[in-house]
Amino acid sequence: MERVRNILKPKPNPQELLREWQRRLRQECRSAERQIRDIQREEKSVQKAIREAAKRNDMVSAKSLAKEIVRSRRTVNRLHENKAQLNSISMHLGESVAIARTVGHLSKSAEVMKLVNNLMKAPEMAVTMQEFGKEMTKAGVIEEFVNDAVDSALDSEDIEEETEEEVEKVLTAIAGETAAQLPEAVRKERMKQPAQKAQAGEEEEAIAEGVDDEEELEEIRARLAKVRS
């Protein structure tokens, strides 16, 4: 019976499809903007925590928090890229509908296909773009695609390692003046501790060492992880 209803149900025209897709694309853009604001707001509290850690010569905790900022800034950059690609999809869909008014149906768009595939590789957009992809394939806007990109995107959110150079730049920018007041040998030794102890599975203990309130550090890291997800 459901199949019969689907057959009898009138198909939306290209203009209706476009309006619905563009509405949802705008929603995704607004969601990305909110996430960017949340991450940037949390970063301010992390910067304060880094300066406080540096003041008490706890460079292990300061470096750990600097890594969190590196991850967060990468997420923000990715979200800005996502927004740009979402807007580009909306623009190309508008062009497709304009053509459809002449030919009477939606034509395939290689550019939309490319953008959808790119966004499916972004962890924040993988599931949403999978749904978009199915609808656009059904409407004839893009070719049918393989879903491997979705699985790999969902599994690879945190596989990027922070480079030492990036972490050092963040740490210097936020707590450079305070850290510079430490003797060079002491500063380097403190900065190396997490990497040395990680091999023995003791990184968390090293991070917590010297922190007045271990729960506060974990809370900061948890909040950042939440707004990045």
C-alpha positions in Angstrom: 0.0 0.0 0.0 2.8 2.3 0.9 4.4 1.7 -2.5 1.2 2.6 -4.2 0.9 5.8 -2.3 4.5 6.7 -3.2 3.7 6.0 -6.9 0.6 8.2 -6.8 2.2 11.0 -4.8 3.1 13.9 -7.1 6.8 14.4 -7.5 8.1 17.9 -6.4 9.1 20.1 -9.2 12.7 21.4 -9.5 11.8 24.7 -7.9 10.3 23.0 -4.8 13.3 20.7 -4.5 15.7 23.7 -4.8 13.9 25.7 -2.1 13.9 22.7 0.3 17.6 21.9 -0.3 18.6 25.5 0.0 16.7 25.8 3.3 18.5 22.9 4.7 21.8 24.1 3.4 21.2 27.4 5.2 20.5 25.5 8.4 23.7 23.6 8.1 25.6 26.9 7.6 24.0 28.4 10.7 24.9 25.3 12.7 28.5 25.6 11.6 28.5 29.3 12.6 27.2 28.4 16.1 29.8 25.7 16.5 32.6 28.1 15.5 31.4 30.7 18.1 31.2 28.0 20.8 34.7 26.8 20.1 36.1 30.3 20.0 34.3 31.1 23.3 35.8 28.0 25.0 39.2 28.8 23.6 39.3 32.0 25.7 39.0 30.0 28.9 41.7 27.6 27.8 44.0 30.5 27.0 43.5 31.8 30.6 44.2 28.3 32.0 47.4 28.1 29.9 48.6 31.5 31.3 47.8 30.4 34.9 49.7 27.1 34.4 52.7 29.0 33.0 52.7 31.3 36.0 53.1 28.3 38.3 55.8 26.9 36.1 53.5 23.9 35.1 54.5 23.7 31.4 53.3 20.1 31.1 49.7 21.2 31.7 50.2 24.4 29.6 51.4 22.3 26.6 48.6 19.8 27.0 46.1 22.7 26.8 47.9 24.2 23.9 47.4 20.9 22.0 43.6 21.3 22.6 43.7 24.8 21.1 45.5 23.4 18.0 42.8 20.8 17.6 40.1 23.4 18.0 41.5 25.8 15.5 41.8 23.0 13.0 38.1 22.3 13.5 37.3 25.9 13.1 39.2 26.1 9.8 37.4 23.0 8.6 34.0 24.4 9.6 34.7 27.6 7.6 35.6 25.4 4.6 32.4 23.4 5.0 30.4 26.7 5.0 32.0 27.8 1.8 31.3 24.5 0.1 27.7 24.5 1.3 27.1 27.9 -0.1 28.7 26.8 -3.4 26.4 23.8 -3.6 23.4 26.2 -3.1 24.7 28.4 -5.9 25.2 25.5 -8.4 21.8 24.1 -7.5 20.2 27.4 -8.4 22.0 27.3 -11.8 20.7 23.7 -12.3 17.1 24.8 -11.7 17.5 27.7 -14.1 18.5 25.2 -16.8 15.6 22.9 -15.7 13.1 25.6 -16.6 14.3 25.3 -20.2 14.8 21.6 -20.6 12.0 20.5 -18.2 14.1 18.4 -15.8 17.1 18.7 -13.5 20.4 17.9 -15.1 23.5 16.3 -13.6 26.1 18.6 -12.1 29.7 17.4 -11.9 30.5 20.4 -9.6 27.8 19.5 -7.1 28.9 15.9 -7.2 32.4 17.0 -6.4 31.3 19.3 -3.5 29.1 16.7 -2.0 31.9 14.1 -2.0 34.3 16.6 -0.4 31.8 17.4 2.4 31.2 13.7 3.0 34.9 13.5 4.0 34.3 16.1 6.8 33.4 14.4 10.1 30.9 17.2 10.9 29.0 16.8 7.6 29.4 13.1 6.7 25.9 11.9 7.7 24.1 15.0 6.5 25.7 14.9 3.1 25.0 11.2 2.8 21.3 12.0 3.0 21.7 14.9 0.6 23.5 12.7 -1.8 20.8 10.1 -1.8 18.1 12.7 -2.5 20.2 14.4 -5.3 21.0 11.1 -6.9 17.3 10.3 -6.9 16.5 13.7 -8.5 19.1 13.1 -11.1 21.4 16.0 -10.0 24.4 13.7 -9.3 25.6 10.2 -10.1 25.3 7.5 -7.5 28.3 7.4 -5.2 30.1 4.9 -3.0 29.6 5.3 0.7 33.2 4.5 1.7 33.9 8.1 2.2 31.3 8.4 4.9 32.7 5.5 6.9 36.3 6.8 6.7 35.2 10.3 7.6 33.4 9.1 10.8 36.4 7.1 11.8 39.1 9.7 11.2 37.9 12.7 13.2 40.8 12.7 15.7 43.6 10.9 13.8 45.5 14.1 13.0 48.5 14.6 15.3 49.4 18.0 16.5 52.9 19.0 15.2 55.3 20.2 17.8 55.8 23.4 15.8 52.1 24.2 15.9 51.8 23.6 19.7 55.0 25.6 20.4 53.6 28.6 18.4 50.3 28.5 20.3 52.1 28.2 23.6 54.5 31.0 22.8 51.7 33.3 21.6 49.7 32.8 24.8 52.2 32.2 27.5 55.5 33.2 25.8 56.4 36.0 28.1 55.8 33.9 31.3 57.4 30.8 29.9 60.5 32.8 28.7 61.2 33.7 32.3 61.9 30.1 33.2 65.5 28.9 32.8 65.9 27.4 29.3 67.0 24.0 30.6 64.1 23.8 33.0 61.5 24.9 30.4 62.7 22.3 27.9 62.7 19.5 30.4 59.2 20.4 31.5 58.0 20.5 27.9 59.4 17.1 27.1 57.8 15.2 30.1 54.5 14.3 28.4 56.1 12.8 25.3 58.6 10.8 27.3 56.0 9.3 29.7 53.4 8.6 27.0 55.5 5.6 25.8 54.9 4.0 29.2 51.2 4.9 29.3 51.6 7.6 31.9 50.7 10.7 29.9 47.6 11.5 31.9 49.5 11.3 35.2 52.2 13.6 33.8 49.6 16.1 32.6 47.9 16.2 36.0 51.2 16.5 37.9 51.5 19.9 39.4 48.0 21.0 38.6 46.2 22.4 41.6 42.8 21.1 40.5 43.0 18.0 38.2 39.2 18.1 37.7 39.4 21.6 36.4 41.8 20.6 33.7 39.7 17.6 32.7 36.6 19.8 32.6 38.3 22.2 30.2 39.3 19.5 27.9 35.9 17.9 28.0 34.2 21.1 27.1 36.5 21.7 24.1 35.9 18.1 22.9 32.1 18.7 23.2 32.0 21.9 21.1 34.3 20.3 18.5 32.0 17.3 18.0 
